[in-house]
């Protein structure tokens, strides 16, 4: 109580106010009254006084209210009043609404923290929080809703302590998760607010909430409320999702593995009509974009970020974001956040970077999205935040993207520049920004171009080829020379800082670029002059960067220029600057406040354009080179020589290592191939072993059956008089008969197959015959060759007759076997009733046994004969097939001869026609001369009469 008196401003003096007396009476009534109605009325009265007399009610009634919660749980009405009263006492949310300005001025400062102090009293007994969790489980609206509000207020006042109590409470978090499934929206929405407070900065509770299916429920609520068009409930759900996912790798992985990223795509389907963006929609979409960035943040583990980036591409989320990026009518802050989101979705992911490079803006003619964004970056009329976002997007596009870097640099090279000037390229925009009058454009363009050269020595060499036309009539100068010219002109600090960062990035790890830089005799004196001067604080940053650039020129110098060898440059620094002074100026960079800010995260975030000095990637370069350059300045020429020798040795070593790596890589590939072959052979071996094992088991089964049959046959021969032996013999006979049936079926099938093959051969022979007959009618000159084919046909017909006779014999034998099989079946049926007969039937059974065994032997011999005949039939078929092949060859020869004979016949017909014409002409001439000439018709009739006479003589003979 002393603590509470201190809160009230010291010990009380004088008469108590009437409100306090009333509260005391009501507390006595709650504590002493035996009737539930009286206690309920007293608690209701305390609730009505708790807002105006918050301190008095908290001091006097808290203990009694907690007792009511413990003892009167059966009455939901009094429990609801008690919870509402405690909420009014503990919560600070109502304080501003209830108190007037005059009261606030007279109120002691301790009252501002009154809710926190009452919360501390309430949670001092952990059972109170556990009791509150039990009450939140009640379905009654008048109990559950005030319980949720009270627990939320406790978490706001003393979050970590209440979180720890709930965490150790059995099923504490799970009870609160049930609030999201409540059908009453008021309780569900306040449950979301409660979980927001519960999950703040507590990874253990965040994991429990996530694994209690929170993602599914929250996404369902967002969908039900209309996604980005929803109200404040969507905002609360998004804030809770951020709490669960931010800096929690386990929950991020669970979110991705649960395919919840795919459910984020409909959030960004804003439609074509982008007018009329409400403030709530802007807020919702802003939080949705931030949630995407949480999943792909550069601070996350690289593997988790990469998998989320790929998932966003495959589900179409990146495509949807690019649609918003290129849409019209989007609010500026949403557009800025969308650019930042796209930046981190594509950062370091080659697949996403390639897609972004292919995106075109909906303009006429279409322009690449990168070009449109760069136009905004170098436009000084655009908002500063938007320009920073575009620069970040360009940096993320080039991060670990050598292909993209090459495409950007290629737009600057002479061979690829558009001579017509019909379209603006990215390189032209960067050069325009680099040399514009706006210092912010200078800085952004310089940093963007530096990122195009980051860790890419090939492009650094190619960029040396870029020539710029400065003015009409003057020869073009290189891009490197133009940058140094602007430096020497004394432009703004921001411009010079950007150009120096570009030059340091360009010259680092590129000896050829260092040689080009040193080849200009004005560059080294300018740098030494800048470093040696004693300037103000604003120029110290420029001095430090000049020292860094000169140090890079020394460290990466290949001594190809005699006047600017390493040793001479060191002597120059010693004479004009001093080594200690040089190292001190070099240290100005890392000691600068803006350097420390830029080194924290990749995204360029500056409060104003004046603070835009350092780039995140450049801070890494400074950290890498600062110590190396400091050592290089103090090294002697002998140490430099030794270092060069060591470098050469290391290069040789690296070459050897590279060679062995290549060999090892090839061997690894061969090993992989051999492993695959071993796996395939192993699988084949296993399959063969399984087949062998199966066959061995089958053979063993057959052996066992054979041995069993032998034993049973032996028993049958020894015990003729036993009826059980007769049954065994009958069983054996049935098995033998079934085997014979199967063999007969096989022979029938083979017989039918042979008949089909014979029919095919017959058809082929018939075709050959018909073709040969057709050829025989063509001309008499082919009669000799045709006779050979007829002889072959006659031979084939003979073979066919033989085959048909054999098939008839086989069919007769098969019918014979079928009859014997029927006899055996009749004998089996006759042997079945013998079991109930007398001793005389046993003798008959022995006779039947002998006959059956003899018939079985005969059937086996016949089967053997049939198999031999089958082999002979196969041989005949083979010979017939070879004969058919011979006939086909002869047919082709005959066809060729027929064609030749047709050709000869045509030639003869032509000659005959010529001769007929000549004869007719000669006859006409003879007639004209008066010589008698016989006509052809007379000659033909005479010849016909001679032929008739010859025919009559032959008939008489």
WOCORNOR-V535380 format. One record per pair of residues at least 6 apart in sequence whose C-alpha atoms are under 6 Angstrom apart, sorted by the first residue. I is the first residue (numbers start at 1). J is the second residue. D is the distance in whole Angstrom. If there is no record, write none. Layout:
I/J/D + I/J/D
//
This chain:
5/11/6 + 7/110/6 + 26/42/5 + 27/61/6 + 30/39/5 + 40/78/5 + 44/81/6 + 47/85/5 + 50/57/6 + 51/88/6 + 54/89/5 + 58/89/6 + 65/82/6 + 69/79/6 + 80/142/5 + 80/143/5 + 83/146/6 + 84/146/6 + 87/150/5 + 90/115/4 + 90/118/6 + 91/115/6 + 91/153/6 + 92/115/6 + 116/157/5 + 119/154/6 + 136/144/5 + 136/147/5 + 138/144/6 + 145/187/6 + 152/194/5 + 155/162/6 + 155/197/6 + 166/172/5 + 179/188/6 + 179/191/5 + 180/188/5 + 182/188/6 + 196/240/5 + 199/205/6 + 199/206/5 + 206/244/5 + 222/234/5 + 227/267/5 + 228/267/6 + 228/281/6 + 228/284/5 + 228/285/6 + 229/281/5 + 235/284/6 + 245/251/6 + 245/252/6 + 246/294/6 + 262/315/6 + 265/317/5 + 274/329/6 + 293/341/6 + 296/305/5 + 309/345/6 + 312/318/6 + 326/361/6 + 336/386/5 + 340/389/6 + 343/393/4 + 343/396/5 + 346/352/5 + 346/353/5 + 347/396/4 + 347/397/6 + 348/399/5 + 348/400/5 + 353/397/6 + 359/368/6 + 359/369/6 + 360/366/6 + 360/367/5 + 360/368/4 + 360/369/5 + 361/367/5 + 361/368/6 + 361/369/5 + 371/426/5 + 377/387/5 + 378/433/5 + 378/441/5 + 392/603/6 + 398/404/6 + 398/405/6 + 405/452/5 + 411/417/6 + 411/427/5 + 412/427/5 + 413/466/6 + 430/445/5 + 433/441/5 + 433/442/5 + 433/445/5 + 434/442/4 + 434/445/5 + 439/495/5 + 442/495/5 + 443/495/5 + 443/498/4 + 446/498/5 + 446/499/6 + 446/502/6 + 450/502/5 + 453/460/6 + 466/478/6 + 466/479/6 + 467/476/6 + 467/477/5 + 467/478/4 + 467/479/6 + 468/476/5 + 468/477/5 + 468/478/6 + 469/476/4 + 487/496/6 + 504/549/5 + 507/513/5 + 507/514/5 + 511/556/5 + 511/557/6 + 514/553/6 + 527/546/6 + 531/543/5 + 532/577/5 + 544/585/5 + 544/586/5 + 544/588/5 + 544/589/6 + 547/586/5 + 551/629/6 + 554/566/5 + 559/565/5 + 595/614/6 + 598/614/6 + 598/615/6 + 598/616/5 + 599/616/5 + 599/619/6 + 602/616/5 + 716/725/5 + 721/842/6 + 723/835/6
//
